[in-house]
Amino acid sequence: VSTQSTGRTTRKAGGESKAATAKRAAREAARVSDQPVRVTSEKLAVKNIAFEASADELKQLFAAFGQVKKLRAPKKHDGSLRGFAFVTYATKKEAQTAADALKHTHFYGRHLVIESASSDAGVQ
């Protein structure tokens, strides 16, 4: 993508300045991040977890929003977390509360990505 300099502002070939592009990107990011997490079950998928974190720390974080029935955090061969986990609450309402409250949370310096996970239907 080529740019053209027109005095004070630098414009992309399409005509939009860098400042306008940055503002549009910021608005889009804010719009997406302000959307509530759609929770369809009691189970949440949590991504982008720091490898240094422990399952106990995650359970403590999520327990503040309801009764955590189960927390599954797969580990690598060296014992550190693989970077994702599944949290199952007693009710769908507790899962929704946790998802809404923690969607902007940084844990060990990493932004947690929280999504609804499907309930265990078993392997068929």
All heavy atoms as an XYZ file, in Angstrom:
937
protein
N       0.858     -1.176      0.000
C       0.000      0.000      0.000
C       0.898      1.231      0.000
O       1.717      1.397      0.891
C      -0.931      0.015      1.230
C      -1.726      1.286      1.289
C      -1.816     -1.193      1.226
N       0.717      2.052     -0.965
C       1.551      3.248     -1.042
C       0.866      4.395     -0.330
O      -0.353      4.426     -0.203
C       1.804      3.613     -2.505
O       0.588      3.947     -3.134
N       1.677      5.343      0.148
C       1.135      6.516      0.812
C       1.607      7.748      0.074
O       2.647      7.746     -0.569
C       1.579      6.595      2.289
O       2.996      6.637      2.327
C       1.070      5.420      3.075
N       0.823      8.791      0.175
C       1.170     10.055     -0.453
C       1.186     11.123      0.626
O       0.271     11.207      1.432
C       0.136     10.439     -1.513
C       0.008      9.423     -2.621
C      -1.180      9.728     -3.506
O      -1.989     10.580     -3.201
N      -1.266      9.007     -4.607
N       2.217     11.960      0.634
C       2.299     13.024      1.611
C       1.674     14.280      1.022
O       2.010     14.693     -0.077
C       3.761     13.288      1.985
O       3.818     14.302      2.953
N       0.703     14.851      1.754
C       0.030     16.069      1.289
C       0.169     17.135      2.356
O      -0.776     17.450      3.074
C      -1.463     15.807      1.002
O      -2.056     15.307      2.191
C      -1.646     14.807     -0.121
N       1.347     17.665      2.504
C       1.541     18.718      3.506
C       1.629     18.147      4.896
O       2.537     17.411      5.220
N       0.634     18.480      5.747
C       0.671     18.088      7.156
C       0.222     16.653      7.405
O       0.586     16.062      8.392
C      -0.203     19.033      7.962
C       0.337     20.442      7.980
C      -0.392     21.339      8.936
N      -1.742     20.896      9.233
C      -2.813     21.668      9.266
N      -2.694     22.943      9.011
N      -3.985     21.196      9.566
N      -0.624     16.118      6.561
C      -1.143     14.778      6.834
C      -0.613     13.789      5.815
O      -0.306     14.138      4.691
C      -2.692     14.756      6.781
O      -3.095     15.140      5.469
C      -3.293     15.683      7.797
N      -0.497     12.566      6.235
C      -0.105     11.497      5.328
C      -1.349     10.684      5.043
O      -2.052     10.267      5.954
C       0.966     10.601      5.986
O       2.064     11.429      6.348
C       1.425      9.519      5.050
N      -1.624     10.479      3.783
C      -2.839      9.773      3.383
C      -2.488      8.479      2.670
O      -1.519      8.404      1.946
C      -3.690     10.646      2.460
C      -4.190     11.895      3.132
C      -5.175     12.611      2.198
N      -5.637     13.837      2.790
C      -6.634     13.925      3.660
N      -7.268     12.854      4.029
N      -7.006     15.072      4.163
N      -3.325      7.482      2.875
C      -3.190      6.252      2.128
C      -3.674      6.529      0.711
O      -4.383      7.497      0.465
C      -4.058      5.160      2.746
C      -3.502      4.591      4.020
C      -4.361      3.443      4.438
C      -3.780      2.753      5.642
N      -4.592      1.625      6.037
N      -3.336      5.639     -0.194
C      -3.757      5.803     -1.581
C      -5.283      5.894     -1.676
O      -5.811      6.526     -2.574
C      -3.234      4.665     -2.437
N      -6.003      5.285     -0.741
C      -7.465      5.307     -0.744
C      -8.035      6.620     -0.253
O      -9.232      6.854     -0.333
N      -7.220      7.535      0.289
C      -7.693      8.842      0.704
C      -7.859      9.029      2.202
O      -8.087     10.134      2.655
N      -7.758      7.990      3.009
C      -7.963      8.117      4.452
C      -6.625      8.390      5.138
O      -5.639      7.720      4.884
C      -8.573      6.820      4.988
C      -9.049      6.919      6.399
C      -9.810      5.670      6.812
O     -10.891      5.423      6.274
O      -9.279      4.960      7.668
N      -6.589      9.394      6.019
C      -5.343      9.724      6.713
C      -5.036      8.662      7.766
O      -5.911      7.896      8.171
C      -5.451     11.091      7.383
O      -6.335     11.030      8.479
N      -3.793      8.625      8.215
C      -3.398      7.677      9.253
C      -4.181      7.919     10.531
O      -4.591      6.983     11.209
C      -1.901      7.785      9.530
C      -1.035      7.185      8.461
C       0.418      7.263      8.857
C       1.310      6.682      7.783
N       2.718      6.756      8.160
N      -4.401      9.190     10.869
C      -5.159      9.523     12.084
C      -6.595      9.018     11.974
O      -7.143      8.461     12.929
C      -5.133     11.024     12.338
N      -7.208      9.193     10.812
C      -8.580      8.729     10.615
C      -8.649      7.206     10.682
O      -9.586      6.635     11.250
C      -9.127      9.230      9.289
N      -7.646      6.551     10.122
C      -7.597      5.095     10.174
C      -7.466      4.620     11.617
O      -8.148      3.687     12.031
C      -6.408      4.572      9.341
O      -6.547      5.028      8.004
C      -6.343      3.058      9.354
N      -6.614      5.280     12.396
C      -6.430      4.913     13.799
C      -7.710      5.135     14.602
O      -8.082      4.306     15.429
C      -5.282      5.709     14.404
N      -8.389      6.246     14.352
C      -9.642      6.525     15.065
C     -10.703      5.486     14.718
O     -11.425      5.012     15.588
C     -10.156      7.924     14.721
C      -9.388      9.033     15.390
C      -9.960     10.382     15.008
C      -9.142     11.519     15.594
N      -9.646     12.822     15.197
N     -10.793      5.127     13.433
C     -11.779      4.137     13.008
C     -11.476      2.788     13.651
O     -12.372      2.103     14.147
C     -11.781      4.008     11.484
C     -12.837      3.051     10.965
C     -12.905      3.016      9.444
N     -11.630      2.934      8.776
C     -10.907      1.825      8.625
N     -11.331      0.701      9.134
N      -9.769      1.846      7.972
N     -10.206      2.411     13.699
C      -9.815      1.150     14.321
C     -10.121      1.149     15.817
O     -10.587      0.154     16.362
C      -8.333      0.885     14.084
N      -9.894      2.276     16.478
C     -10.185      2.380     17.912
C     -11.682      2.269     18.179
O     -12.104      1.608     19.123
C      -9.645      3.691     18.472
N     -12.487      2.927     17.330
C     -13.952      2.830     17.477
C     -14.422      1.394     17.282
O     -15.265      0.902     18.023
C     -14.655      3.744     16.479
C     -14.723      5.187     16.876
C     -15.730      5.971     16.024
N     -15.565      5.771     14.593
C     -14.778      6.507     13.793
N     -14.088      7.508     14.300
N     -14.699      6.251     12.507
N     -13.882      0.720     16.284
C     -14.269     -0.661     16.011
C     -13.869     -1.571     17.173
O     -14.644     -2.422     17.593
C     -13.616     -1.151     14.710
C     -13.932     -2.573     14.355
C     -15.396     -2.823     14.020
O     -16.142     -1.868     13.746
O     -15.801     -4.001     14.053
N     -12.671     -1.383     17.703
C     -12.214     -2.196     18.835
C     -13.098     -1.965     20.055
O     -13.449     -2.908     20.764
C     -10.762     -1.883     19.164
N     -13.467     -0.712     20.307
C     -14.331     -0.399     21.450
C     -15.707     -1.015     21.263
O     -16.291     -1.561     22.194
C     -14.444      1.109     21.631
N     -16.220     -0.964     20.045
C     -17.544     -1.524     19.768
C     -17.544     -3.032     19.994
O     -18.434     -3.585     20.628
C     -17.969     -1.226     18.330
C     -19.380     -1.703     18.007
C     -19.702     -1.571     16.541
N     -18.877     -2.410     15.687
C     -19.041     -3.731     15.541
N     -19.971     -4.362     16.203
N     -18.260     -4.413     14.741
N     -16.519     -3.700     19.503
C     -16.443     -5.145     19.662
C     -16.246     -5.523     21.120
O     -16.895     -6.418     21.629
C     -15.309     -5.727     18.784
C     -15.067     -7.183     19.091
C     -15.650     -5.534     17.314
N     -15.364     -4.837     21.840
C     -15.076     -5.206     23.220
C     -16.218     -4.853     24.170
O     -16.302     -5.422     25.244
C     -13.785     -4.546     23.695
O     -13.948     -3.150     23.752
N     -17.090     -3.921     23.785
C     -18.216     -3.569     24.636
C     -19.396     -4.522     24.467
O     -20.359     -4.454     25.212
C     -18.683     -2.138     24.355
C     -17.698     -1.108     24.898
O     -16.885     -1.477     25.759
O     -17.747      0.040     24.454
N     -19.319     -5.389     23.482
C     -20.389     -6.358     23.274
C     -20.385     -7.363     24.429
O     -19.326     -7.842     24.830
C     -20.192     -7.107     21.950
C     -20.275     -6.222     20.733
C     -21.672     -5.681     20.530
O     -22.664     -6.350     20.819
N     -21.761     -4.465     20.055
N     -21.557     -7.691     24.962
C     -21.587     -8.693     26.024
C     -21.225    -10.064     25.466
O     -21.466    -10.361     24.295
C     -23.039     -8.662     26.508
C     -23.808     -8.077     25.384
C     -22.882     -7.176     24.640
N     -20.628    -10.892     26.298
C     -20.306    -12.253     25.907
C     -21.609    -13.040     25.921
O     -22.325    -13.020     26.913
C     -19.287    -12.874     26.897
C     -18.995    -14.314     26.531
C     -18.026    -12.046     26.930
N     -21.921    -13.712     24.817
C     -23.134    -14.534     24.767
C     -22.847    -15.872     25.405
O     -22.107    -16.681     24.859
C     -23.583    -14.736     23.322
C     -24.255    -13.514     22.750
C     -25.006    -13.835     21.504
N     -25.946    -14.926     21.772
C     -26.505    -15.667     20.831
N     -26.246    -15.468     19.588
N     -27.343    -16.627     21.140
N     -23.434    -16.098     26.558
C     -23.224    -17.342     27.286
C     -24.407    -18.261     27.020
O     -25.558    -17.890     27.249
C     -23.060    -17.072     28.800
C     -22.983    -18.361     29.581
C     -21.824    -16.220     29.043
N     -24.115    -19.465     26.515
C     -25.183    -20.405     26.167
C     -25.245    -21.607     27.107
O     -26.141    -22.428     26.984
C     -24.992    -20.904     24.719
O     -23.697    -21.504     24.609
C     -25.106    -19.753     23.731
N     -24.279    -21.698     28.017
C     -24.285    -22.789     28.990
C     -23.540    -22.345     30.248
O     -23.099    -21.201     30.333
C     -23.617    -24.038     28.395
O     -22.227    -23.850     28.288
N     -23.394    -23.255     31.180
C     -22.683    -22.955     32.423
C     -21.170    -22.976     32.231
O     -20.418    -22.646     33.138
C     -23.056    -23.994     33.507
C     -24.500    -23.990     33.912
C     -25.383    -24.810     32.968
O     -24.848    -25.606     32.168
O     -26.605    -24.634     33.016
N     -20.718    -23.345     31.053
C     -19.287    -23.560     30.809
C     -18.692    -22.419     29.986
O     -19.239    -22.009     28.973
C     -19.100    -24.879     30.056
C     -17.683    -25.359     29.959
C     -17.673    -26.755     29.343
C     -16.299    -27.345     29.340
N     -16.308    -28.691     28.743
N     -17.535    -21.917     30.456
C     -16.808    -20.852     29.761
C     -15.463    -21.386     29.274
O     -14.815    -22.169     29.969
C     -16.549    -19.673     30.702
C     -17.750    -18.947     31.277
C     -17.290    -17.887     32.272
C     -18.569    -18.318     30.169
N     -15.058    -20.927     28.106
C     -13.720    -21.199     27.589
C     -12.897    -19.943     27.830
O     -13.317    -18.842     27.475
C     -13.769    -21.525     26.105
N     -11.747    -20.089     28.448
C     -10.878    -18.956     28.759
C      -9.573    -19.155     27.994
O      -8.919    -20.195     28.137
C     -10.591    -18.865     30.277
C      -9.786    -17.622     30.599
C     -11.889    -18.886     31.067
N      -9.238    -18.160     27.163
C      -8.038    -18.258     26.322
C      -7.034    -17.178     26.702
O      -7.362    -16.242     27.405
C      -8.414    -18.085     24.851
C      -9.420    -19.091     24.343
C      -9.779    -18.779     22.911
C     -10.870    -19.658     22.379
N     -11.227    -19.297     21.003
N      -5.835    -17.312     26.185
C      -4.751    -16.356     26.367
C      -4.278    -16.278     27.826
O      -3.903    -15.227     28.318
C      -5.146    -14.959     25.851
C      -3.942    -14.119     25.518
O      -2.913    -14.629     25.119
N      -4.067    -12.819     25.695
N      -4.282    -17.420     28.486
C      -3.820    -17.488     29.879
C      -2.296    -17.596     29.872
O      -1.718    -18.365     29.101
C      -4.430    -18.706     30.599
C      -5.957    -18.583     30.629
C      -3.871    -18.848     32.011
C      -6.649    -19.830     31.118
N      -1.654    -16.845     30.742
C      -0.197    -16.895     30.848
C       0.239    -18.288     31.307
O      -0.409    -18.914     32.149
C       0.286    -15.840     31.842
N       1.332    -18.763     30.754
C       1.825    -20.093     31.090
C       2.254    -20.184     32.554
O       2.239    -21.259     33.141
C       3.004    -20.471     30.183
C       2.658    -20.454     28.721
C       3.468    -19.784     27.820
C       1.530    -21.082     28.228
C       3.175    -19.757     26.467
C       1.213    -21.061     26.879
C       2.032    -20.394     25.999
N       2.632    -19.041     33.169
C       3.069    -19.035     34.566
C       1.918    -19.179     35.549
O       2.135    -19.454     36.725
C       3.768    -17.728     34.938
C       4.851    -17.186     34.082
C       4.387    -16.515     32.807
O       3.666    -15.511     32.851
O       4.771    -17.003     31.756
N       0.700    -18.918     35.115
C      -0.459    -18.966     36.011
C      -0.697    -20.397     36.481
O      -0.291    -21.364     35.833
C      -1.692    -18.441     35.297
N      -1.379    -20.514     37.614
C      -1.719    -21.846     38.128
C      -3.237    -22.026     38.098
O      -3.998    -21.055     38.072
C      -1.209    -22.015     39.559
O      -1.971    -21.230     40.448
N      -3.650    -23.271     38.123
C      -5.082    -23.580     38.131
C      -5.739    -23.023     39.393
O      -6.880    -22.552     39.351
C      -5.293    -25.083     38.026
N      -5.027    -23.056     40.520
C      -5.576    -22.518     41.774
C      -5.835    -21.015     41.668
O      -6.849    -20.521     42.159
C      -4.639    -22.804     42.945
C      -4.630    -24.276     43.332
O      -5.607    -24.985     43.004
O      -3.640    -24.706     43.951
N      -4.911    -20.288     41.027
C      -5.101    -18.844     40.848
C      -6.299    -18.562     39.951
O      -7.079    -17.636     40.211
C      -3.844    -18.214     40.251
C      -2.663    -18.208     41.199
C      -1.372    -17.800     40.508
O      -1.172    -18.130     39.326
O      -0.564    -17.141     41.193
N      -6.453    -19.348     38.911
C      -7.608    -19.173     38.021
C      -8.910    -19.460     38.770
O      -9.883    -18.719     38.637
C      -7.501    -20.102     36.814
C      -6.512    -19.701     35.752
C      -6.375    -20.806     34.715
C      -6.958    -18.410     35.082
N      -8.910    -20.534     39.548
C     -10.119    -20.881     40.303
C     -10.480    -19.773     41.282
O     -11.644    -19.416     41.424
C      -9.947    -22.208     41.026
C     -11.234    -22.720     41.620
C     -11.133    -24.156     42.044
C     -12.503    -24.656     42.470
N     -12.498    -26.074     42.757
N      -9.485    -19.201     41.932
C      -9.722    -18.100     42.869
C     -10.306    -16.894     42.132
O     -11.230    -16.251     42.630
C      -8.420    -17.732     43.571
C      -8.579    -16.666     44.619
C      -7.253    -16.355     45.313
O      -6.210    -16.907     44.973
N      -7.308    -15.486     46.294
N      -9.780    -16.588     40.961
C     -10.277    -15.460     40.170
C     -11.735    -15.665     39.778
O     -12.568    -14.772     39.954
C      -9.416    -15.290     38.912
C      -9.851    -14.207     37.931
C      -9.687    -12.820     38.539
C      -9.057    -14.329     36.638
N     -12.077    -16.840     39.280
C     -13.428    -17.099     38.795
C     -14.417    -17.388     39.915
O     -15.618    -17.179     39.746
C     -13.411    -18.240     37.766
C     -12.899    -17.792     36.427
C     -11.562    -17.860     36.118
C     -13.773    -17.259     35.492
C     -11.088    -17.427     34.895
C     -13.320    -16.822     34.265
C     -11.974    -16.903     33.962
N     -13.952    -17.842     41.075
C     -14.841    -18.148     42.201
C     -15.506    -16.895     42.775
O     -16.530    -16.993     43.451
C     -14.079    -18.879     43.295
N     -14.957    -15.736     42.492
C     -15.545    -14.495     43.000
C     -16.916    -14.219     42.368
O     -17.664    -13.376     42.874
C     -14.605    -13.326     42.719
N     -17.276    -14.936     41.305
C     -18.523    -14.655     40.590
C     -19.540    -15.771     40.692
O     -20.594    -15.701     40.075
C     -18.208    -14.368     39.114
C     -17.260    -13.211     38.983
C     -15.910    -13.433     38.799
C     -17.713    -11.912     39.097
C     -15.027    -12.367     38.704
C     -16.838    -10.850     39.015
C     -15.491    -11.083     38.817
N     -19.249    -16.782     41.482
C     -20.212    -17.862     41.668
C     -19.509    -19.161     42.029
O     -18.284    -19.220     42.169
N     -20.309    -20.210     42.162
C     -19.783    -21.518     42.548
C     -19.153    -22.191     41.330
O     -19.842    -22.539     40.373
C     -20.895    -22.392     43.102
C     -20.437    -23.771     43.491
C     -21.583    -24.688     43.854
O     -22.728    -24.277     43.903
N     -21.265    -25.942     44.102
N     -17.834    -22.370     41.374
C     -17.124    -23.052     40.293
C     -17.227    -24.550     40.554
O     -16.668    -25.069     41.507
C     -15.643    -22.612     40.220
C     -14.901    -23.413     39.166
C     -15.543    -21.125     39.933
N     -17.989    -25.239     39.707
C     -18.141    -26.685     39.860
C     -16.906    -27.427     39.369
O     -16.519    -28.442     39.937
C     -19.369    -27.172     39.086
C     -20.689    -26.756     39.726
C     -21.887    -27.141     38.896
C     -21.927    -28.581     38.495
N     -23.135    -28.919     37.723
N     -16.300    -26.901     38.288
C     -15.151    -27.578     37.711
C     -14.279    -26.577     36.968
O     -14.785    -25.667     36.321
C     -15.641    -28.656     36.734
C     -14.565    -29.474     36.083
C     -15.192    -30.524     35.168
C     -14.136    -31.336     34.463
N     -14.735    -32.297     33.538
N     -12.979    -26.743     37.076
C     -12.036    -25.949     36.299
C     -11.046    -26.925     35.681
O     -10.391    -27.680     36.392
C     -11.285    -24.935     37.162
C     -10.345    -24.045     36.340
C     -10.585    -22.586     36.655
C      -8.908    -24.412     36.570
N     -10.990    -26.929     34.357
C     -10.053    -27.806     33.650
C      -9.047    -26.931     32.923
O      -9.417    -26.138     32.059
C     -10.782    -28.706     32.659
C      -9.892    -29.777     32.062
C     -10.687    -30.821     31.312
N     -11.209    -30.326     30.053
C     -10.524    -30.293     28.907
N      -9.270    -30.706     28.875
N     -11.084    -29.842     27.811
N      -7.784    -27.055     33.300
C      -6.706    -26.264     32.713
C      -5.612    -27.226     32.248
O      -4.757    -27.621     33.036
C      -6.162    -25.255     33.726
N      -5.636    -27.612     30.971
C      -4.629    -28.561     30.463
C      -3.212    -28.032     30.632
O      -2.964    -26.830     30.526
C      -4.983    -28.693     28.984
C      -6.426    -28.304     28.901
C      -6.611    -27.259     29.955
N      -2.289    -28.960     30.903
C      -0.890    -28.597     31.133
C       0.009    -29.193     30.058
O      -0.310    -30.212     29.452
C      -0.435    -29.097     32.505
C      -1.149    -28.430     33.645
C      -0.640    -28.923     34.970
C      -1.370    -28.212     36.100
N      -0.887    -28.663     37.396
N       1.160    -28.541     29.868
C       2.194    -29.051     28.965
C       3.024    -30.085     29.721
O       2.841    -30.306     30.921
C       3.085    -27.903     28.489
C       2.333    -26.867     27.666
C       3.260    -25.858     27.029
C       3.759    -24.878     28.060
N       4.534    -23.775     27.478
N       3.962    -30.709     29.013
C       4.814    -31.733     29.639
C       5.644    -31.189     30.789
O       5.943    -31.903     31.736
C       5.739    -32.368     28.594
C       5.006    -33.148     27.556
N       4.312    -34.303     27.842
C       4.826    -32.933     26.241
C       3.751    -34.776     26.756
N       4.046    -33.956     25.749
N       6.001    -29.910     30.725
C       6.817    -29.326     31.800
C       5.985    -28.881     33.003
O       6.503    -28.349     33.968
C       7.660    -28.161     31.277
C       6.833    -26.975     30.796
O       5.587    -27.007     30.926
O       7.431    -26.013     30.283
N       4.669    -29.078     32.963
C       3.795    -28.737     34.087
C       3.147    -27.368     34.001
O       2.268    -27.046     34.794
N       3.573    -26.539     33.047
C       2.961    -25.216     32.905
C       1.655    -25.339     32.113
O       1.436    -26.311     31.393
C       3.921    -24.252     32.199
O       4.191    -24.685     30.886
N       0.798    -24.356     32.282
C      -0.489    -24.373     31.583
C      -0.290    -24.225     30.079
O       0.678    -23.616     29.623
C      -1.383    -23.245     32.089
C      -1.835    -23.320     33.542
C      -2.783    -22.176     33.863
C      -2.509    -24.643     33.834
N      -1.237    -24.744     29.311
C      -1.175    -24.660     27.851
C      -1.725    -23.340     27.318
O      -1.657    -23.079     26.126
C      -1.931    -25.824     27.222
C      -1.199    -27.143     27.425
C      -1.838    -28.286     26.711
N      -1.967    -28.017     25.283
C      -2.799    -28.673     24.486
N      -3.569    -29.615     24.978
N      -2.862    -28.389     23.219
N      -2.298    -22.517     28.179
C      -2.755    -21.202     27.739
C      -4.255    -21.078     27.611
O      -4.756    -20.032     27.191
N      -4.993    -22.108     27.968
C      -6.458    -22.035     27.942
C      -7.019    -22.892     29.066
O      -6.319    -23.728     29.636
C      -7.017    -22.471     26.580
C      -6.764    -23.916     26.244
C      -7.702    -24.885     26.544
C      -5.589    -24.300     25.624
C      -7.470    -26.224     26.227
C      -5.335    -25.621     25.302
C      -6.286    -26.588     25.609
N      -8.300    -22.652     29.376
C      -8.957    -23.421     30.435
C     -10.458    -23.414     30.196
O     -10.979    -22.603     29.417
C      -8.644    -22.825     31.808
N     -11.142    -24.312     30.875
C     -12.597    -24.371     30.849
C     -13.095    -24.260     32.284
O     -12.623    -24.973     33.168
C     -13.083    -25.683     30.226
C     -12.676    -25.832     28.791
C     -11.533    -26.542     28.456
C     -13.416    -25.245     27.780
C     -11.144    -26.666     27.139
C     -13.030    -25.357     26.464
C     -11.891    -26.071     26.134
N     -14.033    -23.353     32.505
C     -14.598    -23.120     33.830
C     -16.083    -23.437     33.762
O     -16.801    -22.891     32.912
C     -14.404    -21.657     34.282
C     -14.971    -21.447     35.672
C     -12.936    -21.265     34.234
N     -16.551    -24.316     34.646
C     -17.961    -24.672     34.693
C     -18.559    -24.153     35.993
O     -18.060    -24.458     37.083
C     -18.157    -26.195     34.609
O     -17.498    -26.677     33.433
C     -19.643    -26.548     34.539
N     -19.606    -23.351     35.856
C     -20.315    -22.787     37.014
C     -21.555    -23.615     37.325
O     -22.003    -24.424     36.509
C     -20.740    -21.343     36.719
C     -19.626    -20.346     36.898
C     -18.868    -19.928     35.812
C     -19.316    -19.821     38.143
C     -17.840    -19.015     35.962
C     -18.290    -18.907     38.310
C     -17.557    -18.508     37.216
O     -16.540    -17.610     37.377
N     -22.151    -23.373     38.487
C     -23.366    -24.066     38.891
C     -24.552    -23.630     38.028
O     -25.424    -24.437     37.716
C     -23.651    -23.820     40.370
N     -24.587    -22.353     37.646
C     -25.709    -21.856     36.848
C     -25.201    -21.040     35.649
O     -24.088    -20.519     35.671
C     -26.647    -20.951     37.675
O     -25.944    -19.756     38.016
C     -27.152    -21.648     38.923
N     -26.055    -20.921     34.663
C     -25.748    -20.115     33.481
C     -25.625    -18.634     33.855
O     -24.796    -17.911     33.304
C     -26.858    -20.321     32.445
C     -26.621    -19.686     31.122
C     -27.745    -20.098     30.171
C     -27.879    -19.160     29.031
N     -28.982    -19.520     28.135
N     -26.414    -18.198     34.827
C     -26.377    -16.802     35.265
C     -25.011    -16.451     35.876
O     -24.472    -15.376     35.633
C     -27.496    -16.528     36.270
C     -27.584    -15.093     36.708
C     -28.730    -14.865     37.668
C     -28.747    -13.399     38.100
N     -29.785    -13.137     39.087
N     -24.464    -17.360     36.678
C     -23.134    -17.127     37.258
C     -22.066    -17.043     36.161
O     -21.173    -16.202     36.221
C     -22.780    -18.246     38.240
C     -23.593    -18.228     39.508
C     -23.337    -19.432     40.401
O     -22.806    -20.447     39.921
O     -23.680    -19.338     41.589
N     -22.194    -17.902     35.161
C     -21.242    -17.879     34.043
C     -21.339    -16.558     33.292
O     -20.320    -15.966     32.919
C     -21.505    -19.051     33.100
N     -22.557    -16.068     33.086
C     -22.752    -14.791     32.386
C     -22.152    -13.639     33.190
O     -21.483    -12.767     32.642
C     -24.243    -14.533     32.140
C     -24.532    -13.258     31.381
C     -24.097    -13.353     29.931
O     -24.580    -14.199     29.198
N     -23.190    -12.497     29.502
N     -22.373    -13.649     34.504
C     -21.823    -12.606     35.381
C     -20.299    -12.592     35.311
O     -19.679    -11.539     35.181
C     -22.288    -12.826     36.832
O     -23.718    -12.807     36.869
C     -21.750    -11.756     37.755
N     -19.694    -13.768     35.387
C     -18.232    -13.865     35.330
C     -17.704    -13.401     33.977
O     -16.724    -12.653     33.910
C     -17.797    -15.297     35.603
N     -18.346    -13.823     32.907
C     -17.898    -13.450     31.562
C     -17.964    -11.939     31.368
O     -17.025    -11.323     30.851
C     -18.742    -14.166     30.508
N     -19.060    -11.330     31.797
C     -19.208     -9.873     31.655
C     -18.198     -9.117     32.521
O     -17.639     -8.114     32.103
C     -20.628     -9.440     32.021
C     -21.656     -9.882     30.986
O     -21.264    -10.177     29.837
O     -22.850     -9.946     31.334
N     -17.959     -9.611     33.728
C     -17.059     -8.915     34.649
C     -15.588     -9.064     34.255
O     -14.792     -8.154     34.482
C     -17.268     -9.439     36.069
N     -15.232    -10.192     33.661
C     -13.823    -10.477     33.393
C     -13.403    -10.272     31.943
O     -12.244    -10.505     31.611
C     -13.500    -11.913     33.823
C     -13.635    -12.198     35.319
C     -13.449    -13.684     35.596
C     -12.633    -11.381     36.103
N     -14.307     -9.809     31.087
C     -13.958     -9.711     29.663
C     -12.875     -8.677     29.365
O     -12.240     -8.746     28.326
C     -15.195     -9.445     28.808
C     -15.813     -8.081     28.992
C     -17.029     -7.941     28.114
C     -17.692     -6.601     28.318
N     -18.875     -6.478     27.497
N     -12.626     -7.748     30.276
C     -11.564     -6.757     30.086
C     -10.377     -6.990     31.027
O      -9.519     -6.135     31.164
C     -12.102     -5.337     30.314
C     -13.154     -4.942     29.338
N     -12.923     -4.811     27.989
C     -14.467     -4.661     29.509
C     -14.040     -4.451     27.375
N     -14.988     -4.373     28.274
N     -10.332     -8.148     31.666
C      -9.329     -8.429     32.686
C      -7.981     -8.828     32.089
O      -7.916     -9.593     31.134
C      -9.827     -9.567     33.603
O     -11.018     -9.132     34.243
C      -8.798     -9.934     34.655
N      -6.929     -8.286     32.687
C      -5.566     -8.692     32.363
C      -5.073     -9.529     33.536
O      -5.159     -9.118     34.693
C      -4.660     -7.483     32.159
C      -4.886     -6.813     30.855
N      -5.977     -6.016     30.601
C      -4.170     -6.860     29.700
C      -5.917     -5.572     29.364
N      -4.831     -6.070     28.793
N      -4.580    -10.718     33.238
C      -4.117    -11.661     34.253
C      -2.682    -12.020     33.896
O      -2.423    -12.513     32.791
C      -5.038    -12.885     34.233
C      -4.840    -13.844     35.357
C      -5.085    -13.460     36.666
C      -4.440    -15.146     35.119
C      -4.922    -14.349     37.711
C      -4.274    -16.044     36.153
C      -4.520    -15.642     37.445
N      -1.748    -11.721     34.782
C      -0.321    -11.883     34.504
C       0.068    -11.089     33.261
O       0.874    -11.528     32.442
C       0.057    -13.363     34.312
C       0.304    -14.113     35.590
C      -0.728    -14.763     36.243
C       1.577    -14.171     36.140
C      -0.509    -15.466     37.414
C       1.810    -14.874     37.310
C       0.764    -15.510     37.943
O       0.996    -16.211     39.113
N      -0.547     -9.931     33.091
C      -0.199     -9.053     31.981
C      -0.793     -9.447     30.644
O      -0.465     -8.853     29.622
N      -1.684    -10.432     30.618
C      -2.287    -10.874     29.355
C      -3.797    -10.696     29.438
O      -4.420    -11.019     30.443
C      -1.949    -12.336     29.087
C      -0.443    -12.539     28.913
C      -0.129    -13.945     28.606
N      -0.655    -14.270     27.288
C      -0.065    -15.095     26.436
N       1.079    -15.649     26.755
N      -0.602    -15.361     25.283
N      -4.383    -10.194     28.354
C      -5.828     -9.978     28.294
C      -6.533    -11.321     28.147
O      -6.301    -12.055     27.191
C      -6.175     -9.070     27.118
C      -7.630     -8.877     26.941
N      -8.333     -9.465     25.925
C      -8.530     -8.177     27.668
C      -9.606     -9.126     26.029
N      -9.749     -8.353     27.076
N      -7.391    -11.658     29.122
C      -8.132    -12.910     29.048
C      -9.225    -12.815     27.986
O      -9.955    -11.831     27.922
C      -8.781    -13.239     30.397
C      -7.846    -13.536     31.557
C      -8.656    -13.849     32.813
C      -6.911    -14.691     31.230
N      -9.334    -13.839     27.169
C     -10.386    -13.923     26.158
C     -11.380    -14.957     26.671
O     -11.031    -16.126     26.859
C      -9.819    -14.338     24.785
C     -10.935    -14.497     23.775
C      -8.789    -13.320     24.319
N     -12.615    -14.502     26.907
C     -13.621    -15.381     27.508
C     -14.757    -15.586     26.518
O     -15.320    -14.627     25.986
C     -14.143    -14.788     28.827
C     -12.973    -14.629     29.792
C     -15.234    -15.674     29.425
C     -13.299    -13.932     31.075
N     -15.081    -16.847     26.275
C     -16.157    -17.207     25.361
C     -17.023    -18.275     26.012
O     -16.579    -18.970     26.923
C     -15.580    -17.770     24.058
C     -14.693    -16.818     23.310
C     -14.033    -17.459     22.110
O     -14.077    -18.710     21.987
O     -13.470    -16.728     21.302
N     -18.229    -18.396     25.511
C     -19.095    -19.467     25.956
C     -18.588    -20.773     25.364
O     -18.125    -20.813     24.223
C     -20.526    -19.205     25.506
O     -21.386    -20.202     26.011
N     -18.639    -21.839     26.131
C     -18.237    -23.157     25.637
C     -19.450    -24.061     25.665
O     -20.350    -23.889     26.492
C     -17.130    -23.721     26.515
N     -19.492    -25.005     24.763
C     -20.626    -25.920     24.751
C     -20.492    -26.889     25.909
O     -19.388    -27.253     26.328
C     -20.695    -26.672     23.426
O     -19.509    -27.405     23.224
N     -21.631    -27.322     26.445
C     -21.625    -28.288     27.536
C     -21.098    -29.609     27.019
O     -21.183    -29.920     25.827
C     -23.033    -28.472     28.086
O     -23.467    -27.303     28.705
N     -20.550    -30.405     27.930
C     -20.035    -31.713     27.524
C     -21.178    -32.586     27.044
O     -22.057    -32.965     27.809
C     -19.328    -32.391     28.700
C     -18.064    -31.667     29.117
O     -17.449    -31.058     28.229
O     -17.713    -31.722     30.305
N     -21.177    -32.887     25.758
C     -22.199    -33.760     25.201
C     -21.672    -35.175     25.048
O     -22.397    -36.087     24.691
C     -22.665    -33.229     23.847
N     -20.392    -35.343     25.293
C     -19.785    -36.661     25.149
C     -19.306    -36.887     23.734
O     -19.682    -36.201     22.807
N     -18.479    -37.894     23.573
C     -17.945    -38.228     22.254
C     -18.897    -39.203     21.605
O     -19.325    -40.176     22.206
C     -16.530    -38.855     22.392
C     -15.991    -39.254     21.035
C     -15.607    -37.886     23.079
N     -19.197    -38.950     20.340
C     -20.130    -39.847     19.637
C     -19.442    -40.535     18.501
O     -18.579    -40.080     17.876
C     -21.311    -39.058     19.109
C     -22.120    -38.468     20.235
C     -23.314    -37.695     19.714
O     -23.510    -37.546     18.514
N     -24.109    -37.198     20.625
